[in-house]
Amino acid sequence: MAASGTCLAPPRPFVPSDPEAAREYADFIRQDFDLYIRDIQSYFLCLEAERARAFEEAREVSEEYGRFLAVTGD
């Protein structure tokens, strides 16, 4: 199993299907959307950082494999 960073997607904001409940909890729902937007941006940054880390690791492993093949004569 490969070691990697952990990027967790934020939960989607809940919007009640009942219009009256949506109006009653509008302030909380807006806050949930604001938090989601902030957190999804952090999630995207995390994914990009993990992608860059994985590409670098793959490059290093390819080089190590090339050296291994040279040593073993394969």
ChimeraX attribute file (.defattr): number of C-alpha atoms within 10 A of each C-alpha:
attribute: neighborCount
match mode: 1-to-1
recipient: residues
	/A:1	3
	/A:2	5
	/A:3	6
	/A:4	10
	/A:5	13
	/A:6	10
	/A:7	15
	/A:8	13
	/A:9	15
	/A:10	15
	/A:11	11
	/A:12	12
	/A:13	15
	/A:14	11
	/A:15	16
	/A:16	13
	/A:17	8
	/A:18	9
	/A:19	11
	/A:20	10
	/A:21	11
	/A:22	15
	/A:23	12
	/A:24	11
	/A:25	13
	/A:26	15
	/A:27	10
	/A:28	14
	/A:29	17
	/A:30	13
	/A:31	12
	/A:32	17
	/A:33	15
	/A:34	12
	/A:35	16
	/A:36	17
	/A:37	15
	/A:38	12
	/A:39	16
	/A:40	16
	/A:41	14
	/A:42	16
	/A:43	17
	/A:44	14
	/A:45	13
	/A:46	17
	/A:47	17
	/A:48	13
	/A:49	14
	/A:50	16
	/A:51	14
	/A:52	12
	/A:53	14
	/A:54	16
	/A:55	12
	/A:56	12
	/A:57	12
	/A:58	12
	/A:59	12
	/A:60	12
	/A:61	12
	/A:62	12
	/A:63	12
	/A:64	12
	/A:65	12
	/A:66	12
	/A:67	12
	/A:68	12
	/A:69	11
	/A:70	10
	/A:71	9
	/A:72	7
	/A:73	7
	/A:74	7
